[in-house]
């Protein structure tokens, strides 16, 4: 391949990436990943040298602060929420039960490109290691409770929510 063709291909690729980035405005929540973690999974090597737990660039919330083992949600925001914003996690633990709501302050935000908001359902909120939520919804709200961004699991919505009759 000639040098000119290579440069032209690179230019086209960059232009396409630019158009894709412009066509998808930020929604507020870039991603939510979830998984169960043991107490050993949540420990960091740096804790061997420090007297207290260290989270790096992450901001960690736990429903039972003293417990580490549990079901965790890893959240990356793509917009800066208001300083008085709230992070609301609603979880359906069992079928035919109402969701349980957890509310966290967004006064502290992750640092750097790779910092995440980490929400752990820990202690009695975690259940056994094989437990998974039936459905969940995560929302970023302002101080008055108005939703600024929402991400939910597939099973959260009802047929009416999905526009089916």
URGIGI-V133310 format. One record per backbone hydrogen bond with DSSP energy under -0.5 kcal/mol. NH is the residue of the N-H (numbers start at 1). CO is the residue of the C=O. E is the energy in kcal/mol with one decimal. If there is no record, write none. Layout:
BEGIN
NH_CO_E / NH_CO_E
END
This chain:
BEGIN
6_2_-2.1 / 7_3_-2.1 / 8_4_-2.3 / 9_5_-2.5 / 10_6_-2.1 / 11_7_-2.3 / 12_8_-2.4 / 13_9_-2.4 / 14_10_-2.4 / 15_11_-2.2 / 16_12_-2.5 / 17_13_-2.3 / 18_14_-2.3 / 19_15_-2.2 / 20_16_-2.5 / 21_17_-2.5 / 22_18_-2.0 / 23_19_-1.9 / 24_20_-0.8 / 25_23_-0.6 / 30_28_-0.5 / 30_76_-2.2 / 31_76_-1.4 / 33_74_-2.5 / 35_72_-2.1 / 37_70_-3.1 / 42_38_-1.2 / 43_39_-0.6 / 43_40_-0.7 / 47_44_-1.5 / 48_45_-1.7 / 49_46_-1.4 / 50_46_-1.3 / 58_55_-1.7 / 59_116_-2.4 / 60_58_-0.5 / 61_118_-3.5 / 63_120_-2.5 / 65_63_-0.5 / 67_64_-1.8 / 70_37_-2.6 / 71_121_-1.9 / 72_35_-3.0 / 72_70_-0.6 / 73_119_-2.8 / 74_33_-3.6 / 75_73_-0.6 / 75_117_-3.2 / 76_31_-2.0 / 78_28_-1.0 / 79_28_-0.8 / 81_79_-0.6 / 85_82_-2.3 / 86_141_-2.1 / 87_104_-3.1 / 88_86_-0.6 / 88_139_-3.0 / 89_87_-0.5 / 89_102_-2.8 / 90_88_-0.5 / 90_137_-2.9 / 91_100_-2.7 / 92_135_-3.0 / 93_91_-0.8 / 97_94_-1.2 / 100_91_-3.2 / 102_89_-2.9 / 104_87_-2.4 / 106_85_-2.3 / 111_57_-2.1 / 115_111_-0.7 / 117_75_-2.8 / 118_59_-2.9 / 118_116_-0.6 / 119_73_-2.8 / 119_117_-0.5 / 120_61_-3.0 / 120_118_-0.6 / 121_71_-3.4 / 121_119_-0.5 / 122_120_-1.1 / 123_69_-1.0 / 125_122_-1.9 / 126_123_-1.5 / 127_123_-0.8 / 131_128_-1.9 / 134_92_-2.4 / 135_92_-1.0 / 137_90_-2.3 / 138_151_-3.4 / 139_88_-2.7 / 140_149_-2.6 / 141_86_-2.5 / 141_139_-0.5 / 142_146_-1.8 / 145_142_-1.8 / 148_140_-3.7 / 149_140_-1.5 / 151_138_-2.6 / 153_136_-2.8 / 156_153_-1.3 / 157_153_-0.5 / 157_154_-0.5 / 162_158_-1.9 / 163_160_-1.1 / 164_159_-2.6
END
